[in-house]
Amino acid sequence: MAIRILIFEDNERLRKLISDLLSLHDGFDVCAGFGDCNDAAGQVATWLPDVVIMDIDMPGSSGVDGVRMIKDCRPSTQIIMHTVFEDDDKLFHCICNGANGYILKKSDPEKLIDAVEEVVQGGSPMSPTIARKMLQLFKNGFRKTAPLTYALSAREVELLQLLVKGYSNKMIAAECFISLDTVKSHLKNIYAKLHVNCGKEAVAKALREKITD
């Protein structure tokens, strides 16, 4: 039976390239691809994939949130993070939320095929640099910092830091090279995670609890 795959990737061109690559494999069935994971649970419930290929930085819910949503509704689905991010914060959150593999986008495309085959056999495919980071994290006992308390992603912490510095939404968009809509989406997630209703409350909480540097 073919391995059923869903792809969550906001870059449409890359999403198609991944789909085309995996579709060439006789044992894979790429069911669908999506530009965000806001309804990841519903889409997984509909398609019942064996494997999900998940980006991290997407508009709306992040890939880290997507992992949690999918694992909550269908724990048997194996999730491979496919991302440019190598930082400990994102790696920590993905693994803690239930990700089964972590492959960097700069890796050879064939590695993604190998990762899908490995993960369905019970393995945990990881790019070499990520595997080393995982060992270091275990060695350090997964030491947490303040931002982890609220499960803020590295990007969300970055935006919160700019908010604390007094940046407007437009200034944040320019500084981070992202669209205004993406900024608003990130801020909405930040407010929800911090349990606040607006930017002023978020800044006050960040300063009071030393969430940012």
Rosetta blueprint (number, residue, H / E / L):
1 M L
2 A L
3 I E
4 R E
5 I E
6 L E
7 I E
8 F E
9 E L
10 D L
11 N L
12 E H
13 R H
14 L H
15 R H
16 K H
17 L H
18 I H
19 S H
20 D H
21 L H
22 L H
23 S H
24 L L
25 H L
26 D L
27 G L
28 F E
29 D E
30 V E
31 C E
32 A E
33 G E
34 F E
35 G L
36 D L
37 C L
38 N L
39 D L
40 A H
41 A H
42 G H
43 Q H
44 V H
45 A H
46 T H
47 W H
48 L L
49 P L
50 D L
51 V E
52 V E
53 I E
54 M E
55 D L
56 I L
57 D L
58 M L
59 P L
60 G L
61 S L
62 S L
63 G H
64 V H
65 D H
66 G H
67 V H
68 R H
69 M H
70 I H
71 K H
72 D H
73 C H
74 R L
75 P L
76 S L
77 T L
78 Q E
79 I E
80 I E
81 M E
82 H E
83 T E
84 V L
85 F L
86 E L
87 D L
88 D H
89 D H
90 K H
91 L H
92 F H
93 H H
94 C H
95 I H
96 C H
97 N H
98 G L
99 A L
100 N L
101 G E
102 Y E
103 I E
104 L E
105 K L
106 K L
107 S L
108 D L
109 P L
110 E H
111 K H
112 L H
113 I H
114 D H
115 A H
116 V H
117 E H
118 E H
119 V H
120 V H
121 Q L
122 G L
123 G L
124 S L
125 P L
126 M E
127 S L
128 P H
129 T H
130 I H
131 A H
132 R H
133 K H
134 M H
135 L H
136 Q H
137 L H
138 F H
139 K H
140 N L
141 G L
142 F L
143 R L
144 K L
145 T L
146 A H
147 P H
148 L H
149 T H
150 Y L
151 A L
152 L L
153 S L
154 A H
155 R H
156 E H
157 V H
158 E H
159 L H
160 L H
161 Q H
162 L H
163 L H
164 V H
165 K L
166 G L
167 Y L
168 S L
169 N H
170 K H
171 M H
172 I H
173 A H
174 A H
175 E H
176 C H
177 F L
178 I L
179 S L
180 L H
181 D H
182 T H
183 V H
184 K H
185 S H
186 H H
187 L H
188 K H
189 N H
190 I H
191 Y H
192 A H
193 K H
194 L H
195 H L
196 V L
197 N L
198 C L
199 G H
200 K H
201 E H
202 A H
203 V H
204 A H
205 K H
206 A H
207 L H
208 R H
209 E H
210 K L
211 I L
212 T L
213 D L
